[in-house]
């Protein structure tokens, strides 16, 4: 009888450990994983399995990401056709994320690579193995998410108790034994800043004054001994500081204030007076900016009844207050007898357009349309990336300056038709492409910073 020689199968062992603890030992966890995998490969020698000499070991890397040096090297070797079988000690050594693991299995399938777990005794070559694999990995992912929830719950509980949870220490405090301790000299500066803001009422003037007098933001030393020097004051830094309830002895978690473990530096009455000034200043700035802003919809707002352009106009009543409107050009020339559309308050219709844009750019249908248009133009961007980019508008939309809202209007709106029964809005898809690219670039810059 003639014996049939089994085809050679090149086997690679992949090992991983979440922390680097114990890796310096003569025989560590990675060695133990390799030993088990090697013994399994040896037991399959009759099937043509041979172990390749290269090692793929990730020590100190989480299973929640694919960005691991040894794993990336393994994937490159798979794509080069150097590997036929991947052997691991347990499934979660390869990945703890169901989504990531499914991506890895797709790569394995594409290159006809089998996957074997030594301790769980199955491979991806059978349908039952695939089913069992997904079930086990789901539990691994559940365990990881449960651990993350415990960490979040512990953090939330600590914040609700008013505990300091780390980070850049605020001006006026030092951190000792994970607690905020008042720094007397800096506390005097904090009180001075609050008092001067009450007297001046202007963040711009106060910033200039503080920098002219040589004051700086907090200087501190990190836990690993790195010194972080303070900087000159900016308006953003100042606003963040005088809005911080930490200075009245509170700890804020997700918008709710709790009594803090630390001592207050600023009296509640002083803090409330500062907040009142900030609120009044905000309204004044908003009213001034609105008064200085030209008609936002000029050039692309039309009367639905007459199919004519609408023009901005205004009147002044007693006291000199200005009221802005959009008026149908046909009615302007022939009188309102020829057009049933009355003068439309400009502020109301502009706000309606803002709301329409805000709602439309979050709709799945529009996101899908942008993706299709981008794909047709050869742009490599996913629907998920488009959705993420557009969601960046949400946190800042209400606080955008009128000029920035005007820019977005001109970028996004193709036409606005107004009738007695409401308004209809047409968006510029090419403008949406530009906005997505701009927001995506902005998000990437924030990540780099």
C-alpha positions as CSV (number, residue, x, y, z in Angstrom):
1,X,0.0,0.0,0.0
2,X,1.3,3.4,-1.0
3,X,1.4,6.0,1.8
4,X,0.1,9.5,1.0
5,X,2.3,12.2,2.4
6,X,0.4,15.0,4.1
7,X,1.0,18.6,2.8
8,X,3.2,20.7,5.0
9,X,1.3,23.2,7.2
10,X,3.5,26.1,8.5
11,X,2.3,26.9,12.1
12,X,2.8,30.2,13.9
13,X,2.3,30.5,17.7
14,X,0.9,33.8,19.0
15,X,1.1,34.7,22.7
16,X,-0.1,37.7,24.6
17,X,-0.1,39.1,28.2
18,X,-2.1,42.2,29.2
19,X,0.6,43.5,31.6
20,X,4.4,43.5,31.6
21,X,4.4,42.2,35.2
22,X,6.7,39.2,35.5
23,X,8.0,39.3,31.9
24,X,11.5,39.6,33.2
25,X,11.3,36.2,34.9
26,X,13.3,33.3,33.5
27,X,10.0,31.4,32.7
28,X,7.0,33.7,32.3
29,X,3.4,33.5,31.1
30,X,4.4,33.9,27.5
31,X,6.9,31.0,27.8
32,X,4.1,28.8,29.3
33,X,1.8,29.7,26.4
34,X,4.5,28.9,23.8
35,X,5.2,25.6,25.5
36,X,1.6,24.5,25.3
37,X,1.2,25.6,21.7
38,X,4.5,23.9,20.7
39,X,3.4,20.6,22.3
40,X,0.1,20.8,20.4
41,X,1.8,21.4,17.0
42,X,4.2,18.5,17.7
43,X,1.2,16.2,18.3
44,X,-0.1,17.1,14.8
45,X,3.2,16.3,13.1
46,X,1.6,13.4,11.3
47,X,-0.8,15.8,9.7
48,X,2.1,17.7,8.2
49,X,2.2,20.5,10.9
50,X,5.6,22.1,11.4
51,X,6.5,25.0,13.7
52,X,8.1,28.1,12.1
53,X,11.1,29.6,14.0
54,X,9.7,33.1,14.3
55,X,8.0,34.1,17.6
56,X,5.0,36.4,17.9
57,X,4.8,37.6,21.5
58,X,3.0,40.7,22.7
59,X,3.9,41.3,26.3
60,X,2.1,44.2,28.1
61,X,-0.6,44.7,25.4
62,X,-4.4,44.7,25.9
63,X,-6.6,42.4,24.0
64,X,-9.1,45.2,23.3
65,X,-7.1,46.6,20.4
66,X,-5.4,45.2,17.3
67,X,-2.6,47.7,17.5
68,X,0.0,45.3,18.8
69,X,3.4,45.0,17.2
70,X,3.7,41.2,17.2
71,X,0.1,40.7,16.0
72,X,0.7,43.2,13.2
73,X,3.8,41.4,12.2
74,X,1.8,38.1,12.2
75,X,-0.8,39.6,9.9
76,X,1.9,40.8,7.5
77,X,3.4,37.4,7.4
78,X,0.0,35.8,6.8
79,X,-0.6,38.2,3.9
80,X,2.8,37.2,2.5
81,X,1.8,33.5,2.5
82,X,4.3,32.4,5.2
83,X,1.7,30.9,7.6
84,X,-0.9,28.2,7.2
85,X,-2.1,27.8,10.8
86,X,-2.2,30.2,13.8
87,X,-2.0,28.5,17.2
88,X,-2.9,30.2,20.5
89,X,-3.2,29.1,24.0
90,X,-6.7,30.6,24.5
91,X,-9.0,32.6,22.2
92,X,-8.8,35.8,24.2
93,X,-5.1,35.8,23.7
94,X,-5.8,36.8,20.1
95,X,-8.6,39.3,20.9
96,X,-11.2,40.2,23.5
97,X,-13.3,42.1,21.1
98,X,-15.9,40.3,19.0
99,X,-15.7,42.9,16.3
100,X,-11.9,42.8,16.1
101,X,-11.9,39.0,16.2
102,X,-14.4,38.8,13.3
103,X,-12.0,41.0,11.3
104,X,-9.1,38.7,12.1
105,X,-11.1,35.7,11.0
106,X,-11.9,37.4,7.7
107,X,-8.2,37.9,7.1
108,X,-7.5,34.3,8.0
109,X,-10.3,33.1,5.6
110,X,-9.1,35.3,2.8
111,X,-5.6,33.8,3.0
112,X,-6.8,30.2,3.8
113,X,-5.3,30.2,7.2
114,X,-6.7,28.0,10.0
115,X,-7.0,29.1,13.6
116,X,-6.6,26.7,16.5
117,X,-7.0,27.2,20.3
118,X,-5.1,24.7,22.3
119,X,-7.0,24.6,25.5
120,X,-10.4,24.9,23.9
121,X,-9.8,22.2,21.3
122,X,-11.3,23.5,18.2
123,X,-10.4,25.3,14.9
124,X,-12.1,27.5,12.4
125,X,-12.1,24.8,9.8
126,X,-15.5,23.5,11.0
127,X,-18.8,25.3,11.3
128,X,-19.2,24.0,14.8
129,X,-15.8,25.5,15.7
130,X,-16.9,28.8,14.3
131,X,-20.1,28.8,16.3
132,X,-18.3,27.8,19.5
133,X,-15.6,30.4,18.8
134,X,-18.2,33.3,18.6
135,X,-19.9,32.1,21.8
136,X,-16.7,32.0,23.8
137,X,-15.5,35.3,22.5
138,X,-18.8,36.9,23.3
139,X,-18.2,35.9,26.9
140,X,-14.7,37.2,26.8
141,X,-16.0,40.6,25.5
142,X,-18.7,40.6,28.2
143,X,-16.1,40.0,30.9
144,X,-14.0,42.9,29.6
145,X,-17.0,45.3,29.3
146,X,-18.1,44.2,32.8
147,X,-14.6,45.1,34.2
148,X,-14.8,48.5,32.4
149,X,-18.3,49.2,33.9
150,X,-16.9,48.4,37.4
151,X,-14.1,51.0,36.8
152,X,-16.7,53.6,35.6
153,X,-19.0,52.9,38.6
154,X,-16.1,53.2,41.0
155,X,-15.1,56.5,39.4
156,X,-18.6,57.8,39.6
157,X,-19.0,56.7,43.2
158,X,-15.7,58.5,44.1
159,X,-16.8,61.7,42.4
160,X,-20.1,61.6,44.2
161,X,-18.2,61.4,47.4
162,X,-16.3,64.6,46.4
163,X,-13.0,62.8,45.9
164,X,-10.3,64.2,43.6
165,X,-9.8,61.7,40.7
166,X,-6.5,63.0,39.3
167,X,-5.5,65.1,36.3
168,X,-4.1,68.6,36.0
169,X,-4.4,70.1,39.5
170,X,-6.2,73.4,39.4
171,X,-4.6,76.8,40.3
172,X,-5.0,77.3,44.1
173,X,-4.5,73.7,45.0
174,X,-1.7,71.1,45.4
175,X,-2.3,67.3,45.3
176,X,-1.0,65.4,48.4
177,X,-1.9,61.7,48.9
178,X,-4.5,62.0,46.2
179,X,-6.3,64.9,47.9
180,X,-6.6,68.6,47.0
181,X,-4.8,70.8,49.5
182,X,-5.1,74.6,49.4
183,X,-1.9,76.3,48.2
184,X,-2.1,79.7,50.2
185,X,-0.2,81.8,47.7
186,X,-2.1,80.5,44.7
187,X,-5.4,80.7,46.6
188,X,-4.8,84.5,47.1
189,X,-4.3,84.8,43.3
190,X,-7.6,82.9,42.6
191,X,-9.5,85.2,45.0
192,X,-7.8,88.2,43.4
193,X,-9.0,87.0,39.9
194,X,-12.6,86.5,41.0
195,X,-12.6,89.9,42.7
196,X,-11.0,91.8,39.8
197,X,-13.6,90.2,37.4
198,X,-16.4,91.6,39.6
199,X,-14.8,95.0,39.4
200,X,-13.8,95.0,35.7
201,X,-16.5,92.7,34.2
202,X,-14.4,91.9,31.2
203,X,-12.4,88.7,30.6
204,X,-10.4,90.4,27.9
205,X,-9.3,93.3,30.1
206,X,-8.6,91.0,33.0
207,X,-6.4,88.6,30.9
208,X,-4.3,91.6,29.7
209,X,-4.0,92.9,33.3
210,X,-2.9,89.5,34.7
211,X,-0.3,88.9,31.9
212,X,1.0,92.4,32.3
213,X,1.5,91.8,36.0
214,X,3.4,88.6,35.3
215,X,0.9,86.0,36.6
216,X,0.8,82.5,35.2
217,X,-1.4,79.5,35.2
218,X,-0.7,76.5,37.4
219,X,2.9,75.0,37.5
220,X,3.0,71.5,38.8
221,X,5.1,68.3,38.8
222,X,3.7,65.0,37.5
223,X,3.8,61.7,39.5
224,X,6.8,60.6,37.3
225,X,8.7,63.8,38.2
226,X,8.2,65.9,35.1
227,X,7.8,69.6,35.7
228,X,5.0,71.4,33.9
229,X,5.5,75.1,33.8
230,X,2.5,77.5,33.9
231,X,1.6,79.6,30.9
232,X,0.2,83.1,30.3
233,X,-3.5,83.5,30.9
234,X,-5.9,83.2,28.0
235,X,-9.6,84.0,27.8
236,X,-10.4,80.3,27.5
237,X,-8.4,79.5,30.6
238,X,-9.9,82.3,32.5
239,X,-13.5,81.4,31.6
240,X,-12.9,77.8,32.6
241,X,-11.5,79.0,35.9
242,X,-14.2,81.4,36.9
243,X,-16.9,78.8,36.0
244,X,-15.3,76.1,38.0
245,X,-17.5,75.1,41.0
246,X,-14.5,73.3,42.5
247,X,-13.4,76.7,43.9
248,X,-16.6,76.8,46.1
249,X,-15.8,73.4,47.5
250,X,-17.8,71.2,45.1
251,X,-17.0,68.3,42.9
252,X,-19.0,68.1,39.6
253,X,-19.8,64.8,37.9
254,X,-21.8,64.8,34.6
255,X,-23.3,68.2,35.3
256,X,-24.3,67.5,38.9
257,X,-22.4,69.1,41.9
258,X,-21.5,67.2,45.0
259,X,-19.9,68.4,48.3
260,X,-16.1,68.0,47.8
261,X,-13.5,66.7,50.2
262,X,-11.4,69.8,49.6
263,X,-11.7,73.2,51.2
264,X,-13.3,76.1,49.3
265,X,-11.2,79.1,48.2
266,X,-14.0,81.4,46.9
267,X,-17.2,82.3,48.8
268,X,-20.4,81.2,47.2
269,X,-21.8,84.7,47.1
270,X,-18.8,85.9,45.1
271,X,-19.0,83.0,42.7
272,X,-22.7,83.6,42.1
273,X,-22.1,87.3,41.4
274,X,-19.4,86.3,38.8
275,X,-21.9,83.9,37.1
276,X,-24.5,86.7,36.9
277,X,-22.0,89.0,35.1
278,X,-21.0,86.2,32.8
279,X,-24.7,85.6,31.9
280,X,-25.4,89.3,31.3
281,X,-22.2,89.6,29.2
282,X,-23.2,86.6,27.1
283,X,-26.6,88.1,26.3
284,X,-25.0,91.5,25.4
285,X,-22.5,89.8,23.1
286,X,-25.2,87.8,21.4
287,X,-27.4,90.8,20.8
288,X,-24.5,92.8,19.5
289,X,-23.3,90.1,17.2
290,X,-26.9,89.5,15.9
291,X,-27.3,93.2,15.2
292,X,-24.0,93.3,13.3
293,X,-24.8,90.2,11.3
294,X,-26.2,90.7,7.8
295,X,-29.2,88.8,6.5
296,X,-28.0,85.2,6.6
297,X,-30.4,83.9,3.9
298,X,-29.9,86.7,1.4
299,X,-29.5,85.2,-2.1
300,X,-31.1,81.8,-1.6
301,X,-34.5,82.4,0.1
302,X,-37.6,82.4,-2.2
303,X,-41.3,82.9,-2.0
304,X,-43.1,79.6,-2.7
305,X,-46.2,81.3,-4.0
306,X,-44.6,83.8,-6.5
307,X,-41.4,81.8,-7.2
308,X,-39.6,85.0,-6.7
309,X,-36.6,85.8,-4.5
310,X,-37.1,87.4,-1.1
311,X,-35.2,90.4,0.0
312,X,-34.1,91.4,3.5
313,X,-35.6,94.5,4.9
314,X,-36.0,96.2,8.3
315,X,-38.0,98.7,10.3
316,X,-37.2,100.8,13.4
317,X,-39.9,101.4,16.0
318,X,-40.0,103.6,19.1
319,X,-36.8,103.4,21.1
320,X,-34.7,102.8,17.9
321,X,-35.0,99.0,18.1
322,X,-34.5,97.3,14.7
323,X,-36.8,94.6,13.4
324,X,-35.5,92.5,10.5
325,X,-37.8,90.8,7.9
326,X,-37.7,88.9,4.6
327,X,-40.0,90.3,2.0
328,X,-41.2,88.8,-1.3
329,X,-39.8,90.9,-4.2
330,X,-43.1,90.6,-6.1
331,X,-45.0,91.9,-3.0
332,X,-42.4,94.6,-2.6
333,X,-43.0,95.9,-6.2
334,X,-46.8,95.2,-6.6
335,X,-48.1,95.2,-3.0
336,X,-49.3,92.4,-0.8
337,X,-52.5,92.1,-2.8
338,X,-50.5,90.0,-5.3
339,X,-48.8,87.8,-2.7
340,X,-50.4,86.1,0.3
341,X,-47.0,85.8,2.1
342,X,-46.6,88.5,4.7
343,X,-43.3,89.9,5.8
344,X,-41.4,87.0,7.5
345,X,-39.5,87.8,10.7
346,X,-35.8,87.2,9.8
347,X,-34.7,85.9,13.2
348,X,-37.5,83.2,13.3
349,X,-36.9,81.9,9.8
350,X,-33.1,81.8,10.3
351,X,-33.6,79.9,13.5
352,X,-35.9,77.4,11.7
353,X,-33.2,76.9,9.0
354,X,-30.6,76.3,11.7
355,X,-32.9,73.7,13.3
356,X,-33.6,72.0,10.0
357,X,-29.9,71.8,9.2
358,X,-29.1,70.4,12.6
359,X,-31.8,67.7,12.3
360,X,-31.0,66.8,8.6
361,X,-27.3,66.3,9.0
362,X,-27.9,63.7,11.7
363,X,-30.4,61.7,9.6
364,X,-29.2,58.2,8.4
365,X,-30.6,58.8,4.9
366,X,-28.4,61.9,4.4
367,X,-25.3,60.2,5.9
368,X,-25.8,57.4,3.4
369,X,-26.3,59.8,0.6
370,X,-23.1,61.7,1.4
371,X,-21.2,58.4,1.6
372,X,-22.5,57.3,-1.9
373,X,-21.6,60.7,-3.4
374,X,-18.2,60.6,-1.8
375,X,-17.6,57.0,-3.0
376,X,-18.6,58.0,-6.5
377,X,-16.0,60.8,-6.3
378,X,-13.3,58.4,-5.3
379,X,-13.1,59.5,-1.7
380,X,-12.2,56.8,0.8
381,X,-14.4,57.5,3.8
382,X,-16.8,55.3,5.8
383,X,-20.4,56.0,6.8
384,X,-19.3,55.7,10.4
385,X,-16.6,58.4,9.9
386,X,-19.2,60.7,8.2
387,X,-21.6,60.2,11.1
388,X,-18.9,60.8,13.7
389,X,-17.7,64.0,11.9
390,X,-21.3,65.4,11.7
391,X,-21.9,64.6,15.4
392,X,-19.0,66.9,16.3
393,X,-21.4,69.8,15.6
394,X,-23.8,68.7,18.4
395,X,-21.8,69.9,21.4
396,X,-21.0,73.3,20.0
397,X,-24.0,74.2,17.8
398,X,-25.9,76.3,20.3
399,X,-22.7,78.2,21.2
400,X,-21.5,79.0,17.6
401,X,-20.9,82.6,16.9
402,X,-23.4,84.1,14.4
403,X,-20.6,84.6,11.9
404,X,-19.8,80.9,12.1
405,X,-23.4,79.9,11.7
406,X,-23.5,82.2,8.7
407,X,-20.6,80.4,7.1
408,X,-22.3,77.0,7.7
409,X,-25.5,78.4,6.1
410,X,-23.7,79.5,3.0
411,X,-21.8,76.2,2.9
412,X,-24.7,73.9,3.3
413,X,-27.9,75.6,2.0
414,X,-28.8,75.5,-1.7
415,X,-32.3,77.1,-1.4
416,X,-35.0,77.9,1.1
417,X,-38.6,78.2,-0.1
418,X,-41.1,79.9,2.3
419,X,-44.8,79.6,2.0
420,X,-47.8,80.2,4.3
421,X,-47.7,76.5,5.3
422,X,-44.0,76.4,6.3
423,X,-40.5,76.3,4.8
424,X,-38.7,73.8,2.5
425,X,-35.0,73.4,2.6
426,X,-32.5,72.1,0.0
427,X,-29.0,71.2,1.1
428,X,-25.8,71.3,-1.0
429,X,-24.4,67.8,-0.9
430,X,-21.0,69.1,-2.1
431,X,-21.1,71.6,0.8
432,X,-21.8,68.7,3.2
433,X,-18.7,66.9,1.7
434,X,-16.6,69.9,2.5
435,X,-18.0,70.1,6.0
436,X,-17.3,66.4,6.7
437,X,-13.7,66.8,5.4
438,X,-13.3,69.9,7.6
439,X,-14.7,68.3,10.7
440,X,-12.7,65.1,10.1
441,X,-9.5,67.1,9.7
442,X,-10.3,69.1,12.9
443,X,-11.0,65.8,14.8
444,X,-7.6,64.4,13.7
445,X,-5.8,67.6,14.7
446,X,-7.4,67.4,18.2
447,X,-6.2,63.8,18.5
448,X,-2.7,64.8,17.6
449,X,-2.7,67.7,20.1
